Amino acid sequence: MNKKSKAPIIPAHQGSTQPLHKQRPGKQTPSVDELLHELSVHQINLEMQNEELRRNQLLLEVSRDLLANLYEFAPVGYLTLGRNGLIEKINFSGAELFRLERGKLVGKQLATFVAEADNERWHVFFMRLLKSHECSNCELSLRVGGGAVIEVRLDCRSVTAGGVSSLLISVTDITERKRFIKELIQSREEYEKLYNNAPCGFHSLDADGRIIGANQTEADWLGYTQDELMGRKITDFQAPGSAAAFAQDFSRFKRDGNAENIEVDLLRKNGTPLTVLLSSKAEYDGRGNYVKNQTSLINITARKKVENELRNSEERFRQLFEKAPIGIAIAKQDQLLFTANAAFCKMFGYTAEELTHLTISDLTHPDSLDKTRQLSQDLLAG
């Protein structure tokens, strides 16, 4: 090659298509040096093309290996299903999920692993997949190696490559998730039973004092259904005396956030009174705004009835005691007088206050002291 000659390098895509030499009309035949130079240029272009092809081939091999490893060693199970329902290919995670060697899975009907209870659902889903190219999913129970049953989610898509259609499926084990959801549902049901059947009433009020939640116990006390209580103001169920003070008390409660053992008079649907002991805690958002409260109610209607009856009984006894025509006094164990009625005071000539500083012995004639002491001892002894 003539080293002094510096002909431009022909681009690869051109060098592959141009002839080594094309004689132009009226031109002389090129010399040997010119032909050698043109041949060298063509050789260089071919070498550059070959190098580029080798580099692209290497990149393709690396990309292919990466994709193969991604498929084979992915943490999710992948399998390819033929339109006949046979497993054509499955990765390591898929085989591990089925708890079988891959050789025992390829060529088998996926339907043979579907639990009996889900056979019909899988058949309908599979038929729909064959008619659609959209992504679809379903949840099934699979009977895998060792007879174990697992819950899985299948995410599927129909694809066509080289004129052959197949289904690409990812298989995710959702057994633990399903178990957790089941336990969560059971826990919620237990909570709702506890909430609704608790021996005390529960309700929540929004910022306007409207009921946004109430348990069955409170609804039963008031004679309504839970739905009938929802959205109504709590003042609709309060006795006139309690309802009048509610606005002021509720505003203070929303600010302070706490109320304990407040006696409130409510009215049942049939108009009868319901007296409760109320305790409540407020809930606030991140800005400190009142959201709702959690209120518990203890039904003290029966207790209040007993207390009222006891007060009435005490009042009747006091009236009988005070107006009795005979003198009556009550003394402590040490014989010190505790109280006395008007007839007793008149009989001995003392005021009721003066008598509280005297004992029975102070009012007894000396000749009867022994007899009075003995009588007192007998009474104390029962």
C-alpha positions in Angstrom: 0.0 0.0 0.0 1.3 3.5 -0.8 1.5 5.2 2.6 1.5 8.7 1.1 -1.9 8.2 -0.3 -4.7 9.3 2.1 -7.9 8.4 0.4 -11.1 9.0 2.6 -12.6 5.9 4.4 -15.8 4.9 2.8 -18.7 4.4 5.3 -19.5 0.8 6.1 -23.0 0.8 4.6 -21.5 2.2 1.3 -18.4 -0.1 1.3 -20.6 -3.1 1.3 -22.5 -2.2 -1.8 -20.1 -0.4 -4.1 -18.0 -2.4 -6.6 -14.2 -2.3 -6.3 -13.9 -0.4 -9.5 -16.1 0.9 -12.2 -14.5 2.2 -15.3 -16.0 5.5 -16.5 -16.3 6.1 -20.2 -13.3 7.9 -21.7 -11.1 7.2 -18.7 -7.9 5.2 -18.6 -7.8 1.8 -16.9 -6.7 2.3 -13.2 -3.2 1.3 -12.3 -2.4 -1.6 -10.0 -1.6 0.8 -7.1 -5.0 2.3 -7.4 -6.7 -1.0 -7.4 -4.7 -2.1 -4.3 -5.6 1.1 -2.5 -9.3 0.6 -3.3 -9.1 -3.0 -2.2 -7.5 -1.9 1.1 -10.2 0.6 1.7 -12.8 -2.1 1.0 -11.1 -4.5 3.4 -11.0 -1.9 6.2 -14.7 -1.3 5.8 -15.4 -5.0 5.9 -13.3 -5.4 9.1 -15.2 -2.4 10.7 -18.5 -4.0 9.7 -17.4 -7.4 11.2 -16.3 -5.7 14.4 -19.6 -3.9 14.7 -21.5 -7.2 14.1 -19.4 -9.0 16.7 -20.0 -6.2 19.2 -23.8 -6.2 18.5 -23.8 -10.0 18.8 -22.1 -9.8 22.2 -24.6 -7.2 23.4 -27.5 -9.4 22.2 -26.0 -12.4 24.0 -25.6 -10.3 27.2 -29.2 -9.0 26.9 -30.5 -12.5 26.2 -28.7 -13.9 29.2 -30.0 -11.1 31.4 -33.5 -11.7 30.2 -33.1 -15.4 30.7 -31.8 -14.9 34.2 -34.6 -12.4 35.0 -37.2 -15.0 33.9 -35.6 -18.1 35.5 -34.6 -16.5 38.8 -37.4 -14.0 39.3 -38.9 -14.0 42.8 -42.3 -14.5 41.1 -43.4 -17.7 39.4 -43.7 -17.4 35.6 -45.1 -20.0 33.2 -46.1 -20.2 29.6 -49.3 -22.0 28.8 -50.3 -23.2 25.4 -53.7 -22.7 24.0 -54.4 -26.4 24.8 -53.8 -25.6 28.5 -50.5 -27.4 28.7 -47.6 -25.9 30.6 -44.9 -25.2 28.0 -42.3 -23.5 30.2 -42.0 -22.6 33.9 -39.2 -20.8 35.9 -37.6 -21.9 39.1 -39.8 -19.8 41.4 -42.9 -21.3 39.7 -41.6 -24.8 40.1 -40.8 -24.1 43.8 -44.3 -22.7 44.2 -45.8 -25.9 42.8 -43.3 -27.9 45.0 -42.4 -30.1 42.0 -39.4 -30.4 39.7 -39.8 -28.5 36.4 -39.6 -31.7 34.4 -42.7 -33.0 36.2 -44.6 -29.8 35.3 -43.8 -29.1 31.7 -46.3 -30.8 29.4 -49.0 -31.1 32.2 -52.4 -29.5 32.1 -52.5 -26.6 34.5 -56.1 -27.5 35.2 -54.9 -30.7 36.9 -53.5 -28.6 39.7 -56.6 -26.4 40.2 -58.5 -27.4 43.4 -61.8 -29.1 42.7 -63.9 -26.2 44.1 -62.3 -23.8 41.5 -62.4 -26.0 38.4 -65.4 -24.3 36.9 -64.0 -20.8 37.6 -60.7 -21.7 36.0 -62.4 -23.2 32.9 -64.5 -20.0 32.3 -61.4 -17.8 32.9 -59.3 -19.8 30.5 -61.9 -19.7 27.8 -62.1 -15.9 28.2 -58.3 -15.6 28.0 -58.2 -17.4 24.6 -60.5 -14.8 23.1 -58.8 -11.7 24.5 -55.4 -10.0 24.4 -56.0 -7.9 27.4 -54.4 -8.5 30.8 -56.6 -10.5 33.1 -56.3 -12.0 36.6 -58.0 -14.4 38.9 -57.5 -16.0 42.3 -57.6 -19.8 42.6 -56.7 -22.6 45.0 -54.0 -24.9 43.7 -53.3 -28.4 44.9 -49.5 -28.7 44.7 -46.8 -31.2 45.6 -47.4 -33.2 48.8 -51.1 -32.6 48.6 -50.9 -29.1 50.0 -53.4 -26.4 48.9 -52.2 -22.9 48.3 -54.0 -19.7 47.3 -52.6 -18.0 44.2 -53.2 -15.0 42.0 -52.8 -15.5 38.2 -52.0 -12.5 36.1 -52.3 -13.5 32.4 -52.0 -12.2 28.9 -52.3 -13.8 25.5 -49.4 -13.2 23.1 -48.6 -14.3 19.6 -45.0 -14.9 18.5 -44.0 -16.5 15.1 -47.7 -17.1 14.4 -48.1 -19.2 17.6 -50.3 -18.0 20.4 -49.6 -18.7 24.0 -50.5 -17.4 27.5 -47.9 -15.7 29.7 -48.9 -16.2 33.3 -47.3 -14.9 36.5 -48.2 -16.8 39.7 -48.2 -15.2 43.1 -48.6 -17.1 46.3 -51.3 -15.1 48.3 -51.9 -17.8 50.9 -50.6 -15.7 53.8 -52.4 -12.6 52.5 -55.7 -14.5 52.3 -55.1 -15.9 55.8 -54.4 -12.4 57.1 -57.6 -11.0 55.4 -59.6 -13.9 56.9 -58.2 -13.2 60.4 -58.8 -9.5 59.9 -62.5 -10.2 58.9 -62.9 -12.5 61.9 -61.3 -9.9 64.2 -63.6 -7.2 62.8 -66.6 -9.4 63.3 -65.5 -10.1 66.9 -65.0 -6.3 67.4 -68.5 -5.6 66.0 -70.1 -8.2 68.3 -68.3 -6.7 71.3 -69.2 -3.2 70.2 -72.9 -3.9 69.5 -73.5 -6.3 72.3 -71.6 -4.5 75.1 -73.5 -4.0 78.3 -73.1 -0.2 77.9 -74.1 2.1 75.1 -71.6 3.6 72.6 -72.1 6.5 70.2 -70.0 9.1 68.2 -71.0 12.6 67.4 -69.7 14.9 64.6 -69.0 18.6 65.1 -72.7 19.4 64.7 -73.7 17.0 67.4 -75.1 14.5 64.9 -74.9 10.8 65.5 -72.4 9.1 63.1 -72.2 5.8 64.9 -74.1 4.0 67.7 -74.1 0.4 68.9 -77.0 -1.9 69.1 -77.2 -1.7 72.9 -77.9 2.1 72.8 -80.3 1.7 70.0 -82.3 -1.0 72.0 -82.3 1.3 75.1 -83.8 4.1 73.1 -86.2 1.8 71.1 -84.8 2.7 67.7 -82.8 0.8 65.0 -79.2 1.8 64.5 -80.2 3.2 61.0 -82.9 5.4 62.6 -80.3 7.0 64.9 -77.8 7.8 62.2 -77.6 11.4 61.2 -79.9 12.7 63.9 -78.9 15.2 66.5 -78.4 13.8 70.0 -80.7 16.5 71.3 -83.6 14.8 69.5 -83.3 12.1 72.2 -82.7 14.3 75.2 -85.2 15.4 77.8 -86.1 19.1 77.5 -83.9 20.0 80.6 -80.9 18.2 79.2 -81.3 19.5 75.6 -81.3 23.1 76.7 -77.9 22.9 78.2 -76.4 20.7 75.5 -75.2 23.5 73.1 -73.1 25.2 75.8 -71.8 21.9 77.2 -70.9 20.5 73.8 -69.0 23.6 72.8 -67.0 23.4 75.9 -66.4 19.6 75.4 -65.1 20.1 71.9 -62.6 22.5 73.3 -61.6 20.5 76.4 -61.9 17.1 74.8 -63.0 15.2 77.9 -66.2 14.6 80.0 -66.6 12.0 82.7 -69.6 10.7 84.6 -72.1 13.3 83.4 -75.7 12.4 84.3 -78.0 12.9 81.3 -81.7 12.3 80.9 -82.7 10.9 77.5 -86.1 10.0 76.1 -87.0 6.7 74.6 -89.1 6.4 71.4 -92.1 5.6 73.6 -91.6 8.7 75.6 -90.3 7.0 78.8 -87.2 8.4 80.5 -83.7 6.9 80.2 -81.1 8.2 82.6 -77.5 7.5 81.7 -74.0 8.3 83.1 -72.0 9.7 80.2 -68.2 9.7 79.6 -66.6 10.9 76.4 -63.3 11.6 74.7 -62.8 13.8 71.7 -60.7 13.1 68.6 -58.9 15.8 66.6 -57.2 16.0 63.2 -53.6 17.1 62.7 -54.6 20.7 62.9 -56.4 20.3 66.2 -59.9 20.5 64.7 -62.6 18.4 66.4 -63.5 15.4 64.3 -65.7 13.2 66.4 -66.0 11.8 69.9 -66.2 8.4 71.5 -68.9 8.2 74.1 -69.9 5.5 76.5 -73.2 5.4 78.3 -74.1 3.5 81.5 -77.8 2.9 82.0 -78.6 4.1 85.5 -82.4 4.3 85.1 -83.1 1.4 87.5 -80.6 2.8 90.0 -82.2 6.3 89.8 -85.6 4.7 90.3 -84.4 2.9 93.5 -82.7 6.1 94.7 -85.9 8.1 94.1 -88.0 5.4 95.9 -85.5 5.4 98.8 -85.7 9.2 99.0 -89.5 9.1 99.0 -89.4 6.4 101.7 -87.1 8.4 103.8 -89.3 11.5 103.4 -92.4 9.5 104.4 -90.5 8.2 107.5 -89.4 11.7 108.3 -93.0 13.0 108.1 -94.3 10.1 110.3 -91.4 10.7 112.7 -91.9 14.4 113.0 -95.7 14.3 113.3 -96.1 11.3 115.5 -98.3 12.0 118.5 -95.9 10.1 120.8 -92.4 11.1 121.7 -89.7 9.3 119.6 -85.9 9.7 119.9 -83.0 7.9 118.2 -79.8 7.3 120.2 -76.4 6.0 119.2 -74.7 3.0 120.7 -73.2 5.1 123.5 -76.8 6.2 124.4 -76.1 9.8 123.1 -79.3 11.1 121.5 -79.1 11.6 117.8 -82.4 13.1 117.0 -85.9 13.5 118.5 -89.3 14.5 117.3 -91.4 17.4 118.4 -93.5 15.3 120.8 -90.3 14.1 122.5 -88.9 17.6 122.9 -92.1 18.8 124.3 -92.3 15.9 126.7 -88.9 16.6 128.3 -88.8 20.4 127.7 -85.6 20.5 125.6 -85.0 21.7 122.1 -83.8 19.2 119.5 -80.3 20.8 119.6 -80.1 20.5 123.4 -81.1 16.8 123.3 -78.1 15.9 121.0 -75.8 16.7 123.9 -77.7 14.3 126.3 -77.8 10.6 126.8 -80.8 8.4 127.6 -79.4 8.1 131.2 -79.6 11.9 131.5 -83.3 11.7 130.9 -83.9 8.7 133.2 -85.1 8.9 136.8 -82.3 7.6 139.2 -84.6 4.8 140.4 -84.9 3.5 136.8 -81.2 3.8 135.7 -80.3 0.1 136.2 -83.4 -1.0 134.3 -82.7 1.4 131.5 -79.1 0.3 131.1 -80.1 -3.4 131.0 -82.8 -2.6 128.4 -80.2 -0.8 126.3 -77.7 -3.7 126.6 -80.5 -6.2 125.5 -81.4 -4.1 122.5 -77.7 -3.8 121.4 -77.2 -7.6 121.8 -80.2 -8.2 119.5 
